Each structure stands twice: as C-alpha cells, then as structure tokens.
Amino acid sequence: FWEGKRVLELGTGTGLGSVTAAKLGAARVLATDRDGKVLALAAQNARANGVGGTVSAASLSWGRPGPEAADSPLAQSWDVVIGADVTYNRDAWPVLFETIEAARVPCLLSASERRPNELASLQDAMRKAGLTVELVDSPMRNGYGADKVKLFWVRAPQGPTQEGAGKGREGIL
C-alpha cells in the first residue's frame, strides 16, 4: 500500500508515523504539527532513521484553510493522511474533521479508548460531521493495543478529489 505514496501526517509528535510510512516505501512524507520543537524532533528522528530525504516537517494548524492558505500543506497533493493519538482532546475533534475533509484524500487514524465509550463517541462524531468512516480492529492480538486501540479508515470526501484519493485501504495493515 505505502509504496510510492505521498503521505501527510497530522500531529506528528516524534515522527514515528512519518518514519514508518517512509520505511514502508512512501515516496514523500510530510510530518506536521503546530509546535516547532516537535517538528524539529520529528525531522531529527527521520534523519536518524535514514529517511531524512523522504520525510520533511512543516507547521500545520488544524481546521478548514482560508483562501490565504495557498501554501498550506493541505493545498498540496497527497494520497493518504495519517494520524496517531490525535483524538484524545474531544474539543479538537471538529477542527480535526475539517482538516481531514480539506485534505480530500483517505485518512487512517489510530485512536485509543482513554475514557468509557470514547471510540464509539468519536465514530459517531465523525459520521455527524459527514465523514464516511470504517472502524478497523487493531492488528495487535494481546494487551492494551488489542483491547483499547482502534483504527479509523476515513474515506475521501465526495466531490473533486486528488489523484489516487479513491483508492481503498487494501494492503494498509
């Protein structure tokens, strides 16, 4: 799945998702966050893992970009958006959903259940926001990852899409 893909990571943190996508064959990966220190760490980790030529880092504040955002990462062409541990703050869900929608490509989110019924609430909120989402069980078979982590495969929004946006999740896990 990842071979040759252009990947946008939201809320990169350490850059693990970006480094992993690059190691799995992505052609171009952009690790985004709004914290400059986090971006520097993600870029450092990409270089340390031998994928500094594939992974770059850039600032991105979530939400629907305005007309002045022609240079926003969301204005670039991507095949898939990824995000891990970006759903812990319920107050940020609406702008996260706007960001996913603005990217106009499929999105894979990893989320963990920190509070009772949190993942069901997240799935419901995504659907109410107009996103088409498929809940995928974690590939982990034991422990916290098996019990409390789910993957959310969000289909590309309908309407004009970027090249490659309609492709499914086959081979992603």
PyMOL commands that place a pseudoatom at each C-alpha (Angstrom):
pseudoatom trace, name=CA, resn=PHE, resi=1, chain=A, elem=C, hetatm=0, pos=[0.000, 0.000, 0.000]
pseudoatom trace, name=CA, resn=TRP, resi=2, chain=A, elem=C, hetatm=0, pos=[2.636, 2.535, 1.031]
pseudoatom trace, name=CA, resn=GLU, resi=3, chain=A, elem=C, hetatm=0, pos=[4.984, 2.137, -1.941]
pseudoatom trace, name=CA, resn=GLY, resi=4, chain=A, elem=C, hetatm=0, pos=[5.243, 5.414, -3.856]
pseudoatom trace, name=CA, resn=LYS, resi=5, chain=A, elem=C, hetatm=0, pos=[2.557, 7.188, -1.792]
pseudoatom trace, name=CA, resn=ARG, resi=6, chain=A, elem=C, hetatm=0, pos=[2.532, 10.843, -0.780]
pseudoatom trace, name=CA, resn=VAL, resi=7, chain=A, elem=C, hetatm=0, pos=[1.657, 10.850, 2.929]
pseudoatom trace, name=CA, resn=LEU, resi=8, chain=A, elem=C, hetatm=0, pos=[0.580, 13.733, 5.180]
pseudoatom trace, name=CA, resn=GLU, resi=9, chain=A, elem=C, hetatm=0, pos=[0.870, 13.050, 8.903]
pseudoatom trace, name=CA, resn=LEU, resi=10, chain=A, elem=C, hetatm=0, pos=[-1.213, 15.120, 11.333]
pseudoatom trace, name=CA, resn=GLY, resi=11, chain=A, elem=C, hetatm=0, pos=[0.071, 15.782, 14.859]
pseudoatom trace, name=CA, resn=THR, resi=12, chain=A, elem=C, hetatm=0, pos=[3.374, 14.045, 14.236]
pseudoatom trace, name=CA, resn=GLY, resi=13, chain=A, elem=C, hetatm=0, pos=[4.824, 14.091, 17.749]
pseudoatom trace, name=CA, resn=THR, resi=14, chain=A, elem=C, hetatm=0, pos=[8.072, 12.131, 17.495]
pseudoatom trace, name=CA, resn=GLY, resi=15, chain=A, elem=C, hetatm=0, pos=[7.571, 11.481, 13.776]
pseudoatom trace, name=CA, resn=LEU, resi=16, chain=A, elem=C, hetatm=0, pos=[7.050, 7.739, 14.226]
pseudoatom trace, name=CA, resn=GLY, resi=17, chain=A, elem=C, hetatm=0, pos=[4.162, 7.569, 11.738]
pseudoatom trace, name=CA, resn=SER, resi=18, chain=A, elem=C, hetatm=0, pos=[6.114, 9.523, 9.128]
pseudoatom trace, name=CA, resn=VAL, resi=19, chain=A, elem=C, hetatm=0, pos=[9.280, 7.469, 9.600]
pseudoatom trace, name=CA, resn=THR, resi=20, chain=A, elem=C, hetatm=0, pos=[7.247, 4.247, 9.373]
pseudoatom trace, name=CA, resn=ALA, resi=21, chain=A, elem=C, hetatm=0, pos=[5.483, 5.341, 6.173]
pseudoatom trace, name=CA, resn=ALA, resi=22, chain=A, elem=C, hetatm=0, pos=[8.854, 6.228, 4.625]
pseudoatom trace, name=CA, resn=LYS, resi=23, chain=A, elem=C, hetatm=0, pos=[10.397, 2.919, 5.708]
pseudoatom trace, name=CA, resn=LEU, resi=24, chain=A, elem=C, hetatm=0, pos=[7.430, 1.116, 4.103]
pseudoatom trace, name=CA, resn=GLY, resi=25, chain=A, elem=C, hetatm=0, pos=[8.128, 2.809, 0.769]
pseudoatom trace, name=CA, resn=ALA, resi=26, chain=A, elem=C, hetatm=0, pos=[6.275, 6.134, 0.729]
pseudoatom trace, name=CA, resn=ALA, resi=27, chain=A, elem=C, hetatm=0, pos=[7.806, 8.467, -1.851]
pseudoatom trace, name=CA, resn=ARG, resi=28, chain=A, elem=C, hetatm=0, pos=[7.173, 11.660, 0.108]
pseudoatom trace, name=CA, resn=VAL, resi=29, chain=A, elem=C, hetatm=0, pos=[6.036, 12.200, 3.689]
pseudoatom trace, name=CA, resn=LEU, resi=30, chain=A, elem=C, hetatm=0, pos=[5.234, 15.472, 5.421]
pseudoatom trace, name=CA, resn=ALA, resi=31, chain=A, elem=C, hetatm=0, pos=[5.172, 15.373, 9.225]
pseudoatom trace, name=CA, resn=THR, resi=32, chain=A, elem=C, hetatm=0, pos=[3.002, 18.213, 10.532]
pseudoatom trace, name=CA, resn=ASP, resi=33, chain=A, elem=C, hetatm=0, pos=[2.366, 19.728, 13.921]
pseudoatom trace, name=CA, resn=ARG, resi=34, chain=A, elem=C, hetatm=0, pos=[1.859, 23.246, 15.229]
pseudoatom trace, name=CA, resn=ASP, resi=35, chain=A, elem=C, hetatm=0, pos=[4.755, 23.035, 17.707]
pseudoatom trace, name=CA, resn=GLY, resi=36, chain=A, elem=C, hetatm=0, pos=[8.146, 23.970, 16.229]
pseudoatom trace, name=CA, resn=LYS, resi=37, chain=A, elem=C, hetatm=0, pos=[10.092, 21.929, 18.800]
pseudoatom trace, name=CA, resn=VAL, resi=38, chain=A, elem=C, hetatm=0, pos=[8.048, 18.856, 17.930]
pseudoatom trace, name=CA, resn=LEU, resi=39, chain=A, elem=C, hetatm=0, pos=[8.718, 19.424, 14.226]
pseudoatom trace, name=CA, resn=ALA, resi=40, chain=A, elem=C, hetatm=0, pos=[12.467, 19.678, 14.894]
pseudoatom trace, name=CA, resn=LEU, resi=41, chain=A, elem=C, hetatm=0, pos=[12.322, 16.392, 16.846]
pseudoatom trace, name=CA, resn=ALA, resi=42, chain=A, elem=C, hetatm=0, pos=[10.387, 14.651, 14.052]
pseudoatom trace, name=CA, resn=ALA, resi=43, chain=A, elem=C, hetatm=0, pos=[12.916, 15.855, 11.441]
pseudoatom trace, name=CA, resn=GLN, resi=44, chain=A, elem=C, hetatm=0, pos=[15.814, 14.730, 13.656]
pseudoatom trace, name=CA, resn=ASN, resi=45, chain=A, elem=C, hetatm=0, pos=[14.223, 11.295, 14.100]
pseudoatom trace, name=CA, resn=ALA, resi=46, chain=A, elem=C, hetatm=0, pos=[13.671, 10.986, 10.337]
pseudoatom trace, name=CA, resn=ARG, resi=47, chain=A, elem=C, hetatm=0, pos=[17.359, 11.727, 9.692]
pseudoatom trace, name=CA, resn=ALA, resi=48, chain=A, elem=C, hetatm=0, pos=[18.446, 9.326, 12.469]
pseudoatom trace, name=CA, resn=ASN, resi=49, chain=A, elem=C, hetatm=0, pos=[16.374, 6.575, 10.842]
pseudoatom trace, name=CA, resn=GLY, resi=50, chain=A, elem=C, hetatm=0, pos=[17.781, 7.172, 7.365]
pseudoatom trace, name=CA, resn=VAL, resi=51, chain=A, elem=C, hetatm=0, pos=[14.660, 8.694, 5.821]
pseudoatom trace, name=CA, resn=GLY, resi=52, chain=A, elem=C, hetatm=0, pos=[15.505, 12.393, 6.093]
pseudoatom trace, name=CA, resn=GLY, resi=53, chain=A, elem=C, hetatm=0, pos=[15.399, 12.685, 2.298]
pseudoatom trace, name=CA, resn=THR, resi=54, chain=A, elem=C, hetatm=0, pos=[11.824, 11.363, 2.198]
pseudoatom trace, name=CA, resn=VAL, resi=55, chain=A, elem=C, hetatm=0, pos=[10.368, 12.924, 5.355]
pseudoatom trace, name=CA, resn=SER, resi=56, chain=A, elem=C, hetatm=0, pos=[10.107, 16.680, 5.816]
pseudoatom trace, name=CA, resn=ALA, resi=57, chain=A, elem=C, hetatm=0, pos=[8.353, 18.653, 8.547]
pseudoatom trace, name=CA, resn=ALA, resi=58, chain=A, elem=C, hetatm=0, pos=[6.049, 21.673, 8.397]
pseudoatom trace, name=CA, resn=SER, resi=59, chain=A, elem=C, hetatm=0, pos=[3.720, 23.611, 10.641]
pseudoatom trace, name=CA, resn=LEU, resi=60, chain=A, elem=C, hetatm=0, pos=[0.005, 22.978, 10.267]
pseudoatom trace, name=CA, resn=SER, resi=61, chain=A, elem=C, hetatm=0, pos=[-2.830, 24.301, 12.399]
pseudoatom trace, name=CA, resn=TRP, resi=62, chain=A, elem=C, hetatm=0, pos=[-5.948, 22.210, 12.050]
pseudoatom trace, name=CA, resn=GLY, resi=63, chain=A, elem=C, hetatm=0, pos=[-9.171, 23.454, 10.526]
pseudoatom trace, name=CA, resn=ARG, resi=64, chain=A, elem=C, hetatm=0, pos=[-10.506, 24.434, 7.151]
pseudoatom trace, name=CA, resn=PRO, resi=65, chain=A, elem=C, hetatm=0, pos=[-7.836, 26.581, 5.471]
pseudoatom trace, name=CA, resn=GLY, resi=66, chain=A, elem=C, hetatm=0, pos=[-8.835, 30.048, 4.315]
pseudoatom trace, name=CA, resn=PRO, resi=67, chain=A, elem=C, hetatm=0, pos=[-8.209, 31.478, 0.844]
pseudoatom trace, name=CA, resn=GLU, resi=68, chain=A, elem=C, hetatm=0, pos=[-4.868, 32.890, 2.017]
pseudoatom trace, name=CA, resn=ALA, resi=69, chain=A, elem=C, hetatm=0, pos=[-3.579, 29.355, 2.661]
pseudoatom trace, name=CA, resn=ALA, resi=70, chain=A, elem=C, hetatm=0, pos=[-2.333, 28.567, -0.857]
pseudoatom trace, name=CA, resn=ASP, resi=71, chain=A, elem=C, hetatm=0, pos=[0.980, 27.440, 0.633]
pseudoatom trace, name=CA, resn=SER, resi=72, chain=A, elem=C, hetatm=0, pos=[-0.664, 25.271, 3.323]
pseudoatom trace, name=CA, resn=PRO, resi=73, chain=A, elem=C, hetatm=0, pos=[0.255, 21.588, 3.365]
pseudoatom trace, name=CA, resn=LEU, resi=74, chain=A, elem=C, hetatm=0, pos=[-3.465, 20.964, 2.701]
pseudoatom trace, name=CA, resn=ALA, resi=75, chain=A, elem=C, hetatm=0, pos=[-3.128, 22.718, -0.672]
pseudoatom trace, name=CA, resn=GLN, resi=76, chain=A, elem=C, hetatm=0, pos=[-0.550, 20.142, -1.776]
pseudoatom trace, name=CA, resn=SER, resi=77, chain=A, elem=C, hetatm=0, pos=[-1.308, 16.802, -3.380]
pseudoatom trace, name=CA, resn=TRP, resi=78, chain=A, elem=C, hetatm=0, pos=[-1.451, 13.741, -1.076]
pseudoatom trace, name=CA, resn=ASP, resi=79, chain=A, elem=C, hetatm=0, pos=[-2.527, 10.124, -1.421]
pseudoatom trace, name=CA, resn=VAL, resi=80, chain=A, elem=C, hetatm=0, pos=[-3.316, 9.485, 2.239]
pseudoatom trace, name=CA, resn=VAL, resi=81, chain=A, elem=C, hetatm=0, pos=[-3.422, 11.291, 5.580]
pseudoatom trace, name=CA, resn=ILE, resi=82, chain=A, elem=C, hetatm=0, pos=[-2.351, 9.539, 8.780]
pseudoatom trace, name=CA, resn=GLY, resi=83, chain=A, elem=C, hetatm=0, pos=[-2.616, 10.408, 12.447]
pseudoatom trace, name=CA, resn=ALA, resi=84, chain=A, elem=C, hetatm=0, pos=[-1.827, 8.525, 15.640]
pseudoatom trace, name=CA, resn=ASP, resi=85, chain=A, elem=C, hetatm=0, pos=[-3.031, 9.594, 19.058]
pseudoatom trace, name=CA, resn=VAL, resi=86, chain=A, elem=C, hetatm=0, pos=[-4.585, 12.803, 17.731]
pseudoatom trace, name=CA, resn=THR, resi=87, chain=A, elem=C, hetatm=0, pos=[-8.109, 12.274, 19.105]
pseudoatom trace, name=CA, resn=TYR, resi=88, chain=A, elem=C, hetatm=0, pos=[-7.512, 12.481, 22.867]
pseudoatom trace, name=CA, resn=ASN, resi=89, chain=A, elem=C, hetatm=0, pos=[-8.911, 16.057, 23.075]
pseudoatom trace, name=CA, resn=ARG, resi=90, chain=A, elem=C, hetatm=0, pos=[-12.614, 15.992, 22.212]
pseudoatom trace, name=CA, resn=ASP, resi=91, chain=A, elem=C, hetatm=0, pos=[-12.638, 19.782, 21.858]
pseudoatom trace, name=CA, resn=ALA, resi=92, chain=A, elem=C, hetatm=0, pos=[-10.244, 19.421, 18.895]
pseudoatom trace, name=CA, resn=TRP, resi=93, chain=A, elem=C, hetatm=0, pos=[-12.386, 16.890, 17.034]
pseudoatom trace, name=CA, resn=PRO, resi=94, chain=A, elem=C, hetatm=0, pos=[-14.285, 19.459, 14.919]
pseudoatom trace, name=CA, resn=VAL, resi=95, chain=A, elem=C, hetatm=0, pos=[-11.086, 21.067, 13.550]
pseudoatom trace, name=CA, resn=LEU, resi=96, chain=A, elem=C, hetatm=0, pos=[-9.501, 17.634, 13.078]
pseudoatom trace, name=CA, resn=PHE, resi=97, chain=A, elem=C, hetatm=0, pos=[-12.511, 16.603, 10.990]
pseudoatom trace, name=CA, resn=GLU, resi=98, chain=A, elem=C, hetatm=0, pos=[-12.286, 19.847, 8.976]
pseudoatom trace, name=CA, resn=THR, resi=99, chain=A, elem=C, hetatm=0, pos=[-8.618, 19.138, 8.306]
pseudoatom trace, name=CA, resn=ILE, resi=100, chain=A, elem=C, hetatm=0, pos=[-9.344, 15.595, 7.145]
pseudoatom trace, name=CA, resn=GLU, resi=101, chain=A, elem=C, hetatm=0, pos=[-12.110, 16.877, 4.895]
pseudoatom trace, name=CA, resn=ALA, resi=102, chain=A, elem=C, hetatm=0, pos=[-9.891, 19.654, 3.480]
pseudoatom trace, name=CA, resn=ALA, resi=103, chain=A, elem=C, hetatm=0, pos=[-7.198, 17.124, 2.508]
pseudoatom trace, name=CA, resn=ARG, resi=104, chain=A, elem=C, hetatm=0, pos=[-9.703, 15.423, 0.156]
pseudoatom trace, name=CA, resn=VAL, resi=105, chain=A, elem=C, hetatm=0, pos=[-7.985, 12.014, 0.419]
pseudoatom trace, name=CA, resn=PRO, resi=106, chain=A, elem=C, hetatm=0, pos=[-8.444, 8.917, 2.585]
pseudoatom trace, name=CA, resn=CYS, resi=107, chain=A, elem=C, hetatm=0, pos=[-7.255, 9.123, 6.165]
pseudoatom trace, name=CA, resn=LEU, resi=108, chain=A, elem=C, hetatm=0, pos=[-6.094, 6.469, 8.614]
pseudoatom trace, name=CA, resn=LEU, resi=109, chain=A, elem=C, hetatm=0, pos=[-6.327, 7.407, 12.297]
pseudoatom trace, name=CA, resn=SER, resi=110, chain=A, elem=C, hetatm=0, pos=[-5.224, 5.332, 15.246]
pseudoatom trace, name=CA, resn=ALA, resi=111, chain=A, elem=C, hetatm=0, pos=[-7.126, 6.113, 18.445]
pseudoatom trace, name=CA, resn=SER, resi=112, chain=A, elem=C, hetatm=0, pos=[-7.202, 4.661, 21.921]
pseudoatom trace, name=CA, resn=GLU, resi=113, chain=A, elem=C, hetatm=0, pos=[-10.042, 4.402, 24.408]
pseudoatom trace, name=CA, resn=ARG, resi=114, chain=A, elem=C, hetatm=0, pos=[-8.974, 6.545, 27.369]
pseudoatom trace, name=CA, resn=ARG, resi=115, chain=A, elem=C, hetatm=0, pos=[-12.482, 7.153, 28.691]
pseudoatom trace, name=CA, resn=PRO, resi=116, chain=A, elem=C, hetatm=0, pos=[-15.562, 4.902, 28.595]
pseudoatom trace, name=CA, resn=ASN, resi=117, chain=A, elem=C, hetatm=0, pos=[-17.266, 4.860, 25.175]
pseudoatom trace, name=CA, resn=GLU, resi=118, chain=A, elem=C, hetatm=0, pos=[-14.736, 7.320, 23.734]
pseudoatom trace, name=CA, resn=LEU, resi=119, chain=A, elem=C, hetatm=0, pos=[-14.194, 5.433, 20.480]
pseudoatom trace, name=CA, resn=ALA, resi=120, chain=A, elem=C, hetatm=0, pos=[-17.930, 4.996, 19.893]
pseudoatom trace, name=CA, resn=SER, resi=121, chain=A, elem=C, hetatm=0, pos=[-18.358, 8.734, 20.531]
pseudoatom trace, name=CA, resn=LEU, resi=122, chain=A, elem=C, hetatm=0, pos=[-15.536, 9.515, 18.097]
pseudoatom trace, name=CA, resn=GLN, resi=123, chain=A, elem=C, hetatm=0, pos=[-17.067, 7.342, 15.403]
pseudoatom trace, name=CA, resn=ASP, resi=124, chain=A, elem=C, hetatm=0, pos=[-20.474, 8.961, 15.946]
pseudoatom trace, name=CA, resn=ALA, resi=125, chain=A, elem=C, hetatm=0, pos=[-18.972, 12.472, 15.824]
pseudoatom trace, name=CA, resn=MET, resi=126, chain=A, elem=C, hetatm=0, pos=[-17.167, 11.651, 12.576]
pseudoatom trace, name=CA, resn=ARG, resi=127, chain=A, elem=C, hetatm=0, pos=[-20.368, 10.456, 10.963]
pseudoatom trace, name=CA, resn=LYS, resi=128, chain=A, elem=C, hetatm=0, pos=[-22.294, 13.514, 12.197]
pseudoatom trace, name=CA, resn=ALA, resi=129, chain=A, elem=C, hetatm=0, pos=[-19.540, 15.654, 10.631]
pseudoatom trace, name=CA, resn=GLY, resi=130, chain=A, elem=C, hetatm=0, pos=[-20.264, 13.972, 7.297]
pseudoatom trace, name=CA, resn=LEU, resi=131, chain=A, elem=C, hetatm=0, pos=[-17.225, 11.711, 7.219]
pseudoatom trace, name=CA, resn=THR, resi=132, chain=A, elem=C, hetatm=0, pos=[-17.577, 8.138, 5.989]
pseudoatom trace, name=CA, resn=VAL, resi=133, chain=A, elem=C, hetatm=0, pos=[-15.656, 6.003, 8.435]
pseudoatom trace, name=CA, resn=GLU, resi=134, chain=A, elem=C, hetatm=0, pos=[-14.930, 2.314, 8.816]
pseudoatom trace, name=CA, resn=LEU, resi=135, chain=A, elem=C, hetatm=0, pos=[-13.782, 1.048, 12.204]
pseudoatom trace, name=CA, resn=VAL, resi=136, chain=A, elem=C, hetatm=0, pos=[-10.935, -1.454, 11.865]
pseudoatom trace, name=CA, resn=ASP, resi=137, chain=A, elem=C, hetatm=0, pos=[-9.763, -3.660, 14.713]
pseudoatom trace, name=CA, resn=SER, resi=138, chain=A, elem=C, hetatm=0, pos=[-6.204, -3.189, 15.825]
pseudoatom trace, name=CA, resn=PRO, resi=139, chain=A, elem=C, hetatm=0, pos=[-3.809, -5.740, 14.329]
pseudoatom trace, name=CA, resn=MET, resi=140, chain=A, elem=C, hetatm=0, pos=[-2.467, -6.274, 17.873]
pseudoatom trace, name=CA, resn=ARG, resi=141, chain=A, elem=C, hetatm=0, pos=[-3.642, -9.537, 19.407]
pseudoatom trace, name=CA, resn=ASN, resi=142, chain=A, elem=C, hetatm=0, pos=[-2.853, -9.042, 23.104]
pseudoatom trace, name=CA, resn=GLY, resi=143, chain=A, elem=C, hetatm=0, pos=[-2.886, -6.347, 25.764]
pseudoatom trace, name=CA, resn=TYR, resi=144, chain=A, elem=C, hetatm=0, pos=[-3.821, -2.684, 25.591]
pseudoatom trace, name=CA, resn=GLY, resi=145, chain=A, elem=C, hetatm=0, pos=[-3.330, -2.456, 21.823]
pseudoatom trace, name=CA, resn=ALA, resi=146, chain=A, elem=C, hetatm=0, pos=[-5.787, -5.275, 21.223]
pseudoatom trace, name=CA, resn=ASP, resi=147, chain=A, elem=C, hetatm=0, pos=[-8.370, -4.068, 23.726]
pseudoatom trace, name=CA, resn=LYS, resi=148, chain=A, elem=C, hetatm=0, pos=[-8.228, -0.274, 23.622]
pseudoatom trace, name=CA, resn=VAL, resi=149, chain=A, elem=C, hetatm=0, pos=[-6.837, 0.771, 20.212]
pseudoatom trace, name=CA, resn=LYS, resi=150, chain=A, elem=C, hetatm=0, pos=[-8.866, 1.019, 17.004]
pseudoatom trace, name=CA, resn=LEU, resi=151, chain=A, elem=C, hetatm=0, pos=[-8.067, 2.222, 13.529]
pseudoatom trace, name=CA, resn=PHE, resi=152, chain=A, elem=C, hetatm=0, pos=[-10.460, 4.586, 11.776]
pseudoatom trace, name=CA, resn=TRP, resi=153, chain=A, elem=C, hetatm=0, pos=[-10.333, 4.435, 7.987]
pseudoatom trace, name=CA, resn=VAL, resi=154, chain=A, elem=C, hetatm=0, pos=[-11.949, 7.642, 6.733]
pseudoatom trace, name=CA, resn=ARG, resi=155, chain=A, elem=C, hetatm=0, pos=[-12.892, 7.601, 3.069]
pseudoatom trace, name=CA, resn=ALA, resi=156, chain=A, elem=C, hetatm=0, pos=[-12.095, 10.611, 0.923]
pseudoatom trace, name=CA, resn=PRO, resi=157, chain=A, elem=C, hetatm=0, pos=[-14.912, 13.172, 0.951]
pseudoatom trace, name=CA, resn=GLN, resi=158, chain=A, elem=C, hetatm=0, pos=[-17.172, 13.121, -2.089]
pseudoatom trace, name=CA, resn=GLY, resi=159, chain=A, elem=C, hetatm=0, pos=[-16.680, 15.722, -4.773]
pseudoatom trace, name=CA, resn=PRO, resi=160, chain=A, elem=C, hetatm=0, pos=[-13.483, 16.799, -6.515]
pseudoatom trace, name=CA, resn=THR, resi=161, chain=A, elem=C, hetatm=0, pos=[-10.635, 14.650, -5.222]
pseudoatom trace, name=CA, resn=GLN, resi=162, chain=A, elem=C, hetatm=0, pos=[-6.940, 14.489, -5.719]
pseudoatom trace, name=CA, resn=GLU, resi=163, chain=A, elem=C, hetatm=0, pos=[-5.343, 11.815, -7.862]
pseudoatom trace, name=CA, resn=GLY, resi=164, chain=A, elem=C, hetatm=0, pos=[-5.360, 8.485, -6.041]
pseudoatom trace, name=CA, resn=ALA, resi=165, chain=A, elem=C, hetatm=0, pos=[-7.938, 9.608, -3.475]
pseudoatom trace, name=CA, resn=GLY, resi=166, chain=A, elem=C, hetatm=0, pos=[-10.498, 6.959, -4.343]
pseudoatom trace, name=CA, resn=LYS, resi=167, chain=A, elem=C, hetatm=0, pos=[-8.202, 4.034, -3.671]
pseudoatom trace, name=CA, resn=GLY, resi=168, chain=A, elem=C, hetatm=0, pos=[-9.153, 1.738, -0.816]
pseudoatom trace, name=CA, resn=ARG, resi=169, chain=A, elem=C, hetatm=0, pos=[-7.218, 0.546, 2.202]
pseudoatom trace, name=CA, resn=GLU, resi=170, chain=A, elem=C, hetatm=0, pos=[-6.168, -2.822, 0.762]
pseudoatom trace, name=CA, resn=GLY, resi=171, chain=A, elem=C, hetatm=0, pos=[-2.723, -3.743, 1.991]
pseudoatom trace, name=CA, resn=ILE, resi=172, chain=A, elem=C, hetatm=0, pos=[-2.528, -0.916, 4.516]
pseudoatom trace, name=CA, resn=LEU, resi=173, chain=A, elem=C, hetatm=0, pos=[-2.359, -3.136, 7.600]
for i in range(1, 173): cmd.bond("trace and resi %d" % i, "trace and resi %d" % (i + 1))
show_as sticks, trace
zoom trace
